[in-house]
């Protein structure tokens, strides 16, 4: 049986509760047509999309089970959600075994961070100059 770290569990439960409240707002209100959501200043002043552009619409679509629309709004965000959730799950484990430590190091260690930054930059370039998502 996997034991969890109660302090981390409480911390992540608070984060999860806040995100659920935020998700409810995004489920009800469409950022594409509602004025109270912040706009991307990078896009406003350059006309280019940053890696985060479309994330609010993507979350709205995900909350309404419109997966294809979410993917078209911001594919990187949609693909990142399971990755982030796995990190949270692995972080909550109190005494991870060697296999879990090794997995966490591979997926979330220094090399992984460099790979993620590289993926974000490629996505940023690709969505503006190659024309994909």
N, C-alpha and C positions, 0 to 999 in steps of 0.2 A: 504494500500500500504506500502511495506517495504522500508524504507529510507536507503541509504547507506552512509557510511563515505567516503567522497571524498578523503581524504589523504590515507586511506587504499586502496581505489579503485585504486588510482594512483600507489601506491607501488606494489600492486598485479598485476596491468597491466604491469608494468615494468618487474616483475618476469615472468609473463606469456609470454611476448614478447621474453625474453631471452630463456625461455624454448622452445618456438616454433622454434627459430633459432637452438637451440641444437637438437630439434626433427628432423628438416630438415636434419642436418648432419647425425643423426642416421638412418634416412629413406634411405638416399642415400648410405651410407657406412656401410658394414656389419662388426661389431667388431670381428666376428669370423675369418675373413680372412684379415682384414686390420691391418697393423702394427702400425698405429699412435695412437690407443686407448691404454690407460694405462692398464697394467695387474695387477691382484690382487697379492700383495706381500705375503699375508698370504698363499694363495694357492701355490704360487711358492716355498716357503720355507718349507711348512708343507705337501703339497699334499692334504690338506683338503679344503673343500669349506667353505667360510665365509657366513654369511647371505646375503651379497651383491653380491657374485659371480654369474655371469650370468645376472646381471641387464642390462649391456650394450647390450647384445644379446637380452634380453627380450624387451628392448625399441625398438631396431631395428625391431624385429618381430611385435610388436604392431603398429609401424608406417607403416608397410606393411600389416596390418590386418591379421596377422598370429597368432591368439589368442592362439591356442593350443601349438605352438612352443614357444610363449612368456611364457606361463604357465610352460612349461617344463624347460625353461631356469632359471626362478626365479618366482615361484608361489607367494611368499610373496610380491614381488614388484607389480605384477599384481593385487593382492587383496588389496594392500595398496593404490593404485591410487584413487579409489572412496572415500576412507576414508579421504585422504589428501585434495581432492577437496571439500568435505563437510566442512572440517575445514576452508578452505579459504572462502567459501561462507558464513559461519556463522560469520567469522571474519569481513567481509565487512559490515554486517548489522549495521547501525548506532545506533539505539535504540532498541535492541532486547527485546521482551516481556519476561515475566517470563517463558513461555514454551520453548522458544529458549535458554534462559540462563540455564535452567535446563537440556535441551538436550545437550548443549555444555559442561556442567559440567560432565554429565554422560559419554559422548563420549570422552572427551578430558581432564578431570580432573585428579587428582592425582591417583585415583584407576585405571583409564584407562591407564595411563602411565605405572603403575606397570604391568598391564595385557599385554600391548604391549611388554614390555621388556621380560616378561615370554614367550610370543608367539615367539618372535625372538630367544630366547635361545632354545626353543623346536624345532623350525625350523632348527637352526644351528646343534643341536645334531642329529635331525632326518635325515637331508640330508647327514650326514657323517657316521652315525653308523647304522641307520635303513634302509637307502637306498631310502627314498622317496625324490623326487625333491630336 
